[in-house]
Amino acid sequence: MKTTPSLLLLLLVSILSSCSFSAGTNKDFKTGLSYSYNGFGLDQVYFVGPEDKIQTDNKVDLNSKVAIVVEGLRNYALKDDKASPGLKLAVTDKEGKFIINEADLFAGGEGYTPEQASVLRGTVTVGSPMQSGEKYKINMKVWDKNKPENEFTAEVEIDVK
């Protein structure tokens, strides 16, 4: 049997499509929100401002709340039918000094249903010591405590008005 390049390509596509892995990266050029994931599957990631409205840029008001939201997070390794996410949230100034540095906002939790763990948000109150006219980076990391190689990370730089 002769092997043609198109037959090899078809075989390669078949093999790759049958694999069960989930990884990717993305960037929203309007807001600057970038994210990557490995092991998890997800549906949507976005940056919201006050009243949970999706931001169209990275400009935020002082004394407001913003959040990075991930929806449809799946592929947790369940233990007793519970998902165990970890969520790190950090905010740094232009020198890299931490304004917020929370190692795990779910520390001590006893697990969640997969449905509860499928929508996670890292919410930041934009207030003191942050100042108008300055820029800050928000970093969010989610991982599966039962399978730590499953990881989601996101970052956005905010411009405080």
QUIFEN-V692843 format. One line per field, one symbol per residue. phi: phi as a letter, one per 30 degrees, with the letter a starting at -180 (. if undefined). psi: psi as a letter, one per 40 degrees, with the letter a starting at -180 (. if undefined). burial: + if it has 24 or more other ideal C-beta (glycine too) atoms within 12 Angstrom, else -. A space follows every 50 residues. Layout:
phi->???
psi->???
burial->???
This chain:
phi->.dcceddddddddddddddcbbalbabcddcidbabbbidcacabaccce ihdddcacdbddibcbaccbcidbidddbhiccbdcbcbbbbdddiddcb acdadceidcjbdeddddbbbccbddaeddbeiccbccbbbbbcddbedd bbbbbbcccdd
psi->hhhiddddddddddddeeigihiiiihheddehiiiihdiiidihihiai ffhhieaehiiifiiiihhhifhifihihffiigiihhhihiadeehhdh ghdheeheieiiidddeehihhhhhgaheiiieiiihhhhhhihdegeeh ihiiiihihh.
burial->---------------------------+--++++++++++++--+++++- ----+--+++---+++++++--+++++-----++++++++++------++ -----+-----+-+--++++++++++---+---+++++++++++++---+ ++++++++++-
